[in-house]
Amino acid sequence: MQHHSEKGIAIQSYLIDVFFIWYVLISLDRIIIPALITYIPLHGFIIQVGYLAIAGISSYIVRRFEQSAGMFILSDTHHAMPLFGKHLMWLAFSCSIIAGWIITDISPIDFFSAKGLQSASNIFTALITPELSIFDIALKALIETVYIALTATVIALPPSFILSFLSARTLMKGSTLSFSIYNVIRFITNFSRSIEPLIWAIIFSVWVGIGPFAGMLALMVHTVASLTKQYSEQIEDIDNGPIEAIEATGAHPLQVITYAIIPQIVIPFLSFTIYRWDINVRMATIIGLVGGGGIGTMLMQYQGLAQWHEVGLIIIMIAFVVWIMDYVSARIREALR
């Protein structure tokens, strides 16, 4: 068993070294060097295979001389990092900073230019002098936004609660079938959570049409995935003492869940749910920018027309509601502890 463990660590450390060397080569060839000199990098699948081959051979040589950075990362001991591994890590970090600066096209000159500062001054002046004539329309859109978030959170609760038990490793490791169900649900929820609500809003806007229904569906899908993960992790961290005590009486698994697990997770679940509603209120504003309804859609319309005084009112109203929600959410979660 230990032999297999050592072999697995060796493979993982080798792959880590391959990745870091490949990453440095790609960063230098595709981003940093073309920005410094006139150089056109080669493209194509064969070139990528070549980079991987170079990284693989280099990693093998590095391991032969016991200079592996990957082995240091995976090691439980606190010995010093090999010299080559240290240089490789610093080179990868430096390449990341330089490549990030180049890709994001950072320009302090443009940021502090007279034209840029004048444009910023005009916008901020308009934002602090809001147009109050649209207050009633904006308030209606803001209420719609809050209810989009509330409805998405409420509808997401039952499936999240059920799926959390099926995706808790401690409860689903008893048989091959249950562990397979655990893996499938974990995969689906992880995949759903990896897609931002903004993307889900675009998908549902095409599916059901632009409006609050699309926004609610987008938030609901992401909320189910997020709450399932949080709930299941809380279930995995509970005290096993009450579970073992009730199981010793010959109780049915449903009775174990009812009397040993649920009493330990009610308060954390409520805290997670309230915090998620707080997040959904913020996200409901953003998804409105892509047709998810609410005040975000209204904000996009006025911004597109460059009506900054109206935009200023909307931003102030959004900030006020988010501040209220954040305060109330924090107080409730504090009371639940």
C-alpha positions, 0 to 999 in steps of 0.5 A: 500500500505504501509503495502505491502511495509513494508511486502516486506522489511521484507521478503527481510531483512529476506532473506538477513540475511539467505544468510549471515548466510548460507554463513558464515556456508558454508565458514567455513565448506567447505573451512576454517576449512578443511584447518586448521584441518583434516576434511572432510565436508559432501556433498549432497542435504540434507546437503545443506537443513540443512544449509539453515534450520539452517540459516532460523531458526537463521535469525528468532531468530535474527529478534525476538531480533531486531538484523537483519543486513538485516533490517539495510541494507534496512532501510532509516534511519541512526540508528546504526547497531544492535550488532549481525548484525555488528558481522555477517557482519564482520564475513562474510567479514573475511570469504571472505578474508580468504577463498579467500586466501585459494582458490587462494593458495597464496604463497609469498614463491613461488613468491620470491623463487630463482627458481621463480625469475630466471624463471621470469628473463629469460622470461622478458629478452626475452620479451625485446629482441624481434625477429623482423623476424616475424614483417610482419606476426605479423603486418598482424595479428594485422591489422586483429585484429583491423578489427575484432573489427571494423567490430563487432562494425559497424555491432552491431550498427543498432540492438543496436540502435533499441533495445535501444528504445525498452529496455528503460523503460520510452518509453515502460511503456505505455501498457502491451504489450510494457512493456512485450517487454521491459522485454523480450529484457532486459532479453535477452540482460542481459543474452547475456552480462553476457556471456563473449566474450571469451565464445562466441568465443568458441561457435562460433569457434565450430559453424563456425570454428576457425578464424576471423569470429568466433571472430567477431561474438563473439564481435558483440553479446556482443557489441549489448548487451552492447551498448543496455544497455548503449543506453537505460540508456541514453534514460531514462535519457534525459530531458522530456521537449522537449518530452512533448512539441512535444507530445502536438502538437499531433505528432506521436510517431516516430516524438517524437523520431525523433525530441525530443529524438534523438537530445539529445542522438546523442553525448552520443551515439557516445561517447559510440560507440567509447569507445566500439570499443576501448574495442573491440580492446582489447577483439579481442586480448583475444578471439584469444587465443581460436580460434577467429583469429587475433594476439591472435591466433598467440600469443598463438602459440608462447607461447605454443612453449615457443618462448619468443622472438617472444612473446615479439615482439607480446606483444610490438605491441599489447601494442602499438596499444592499447595505440594508440587506447586508446589515439585516443578514449579519444581525440575523446570522449573529443571533443564530449563533 
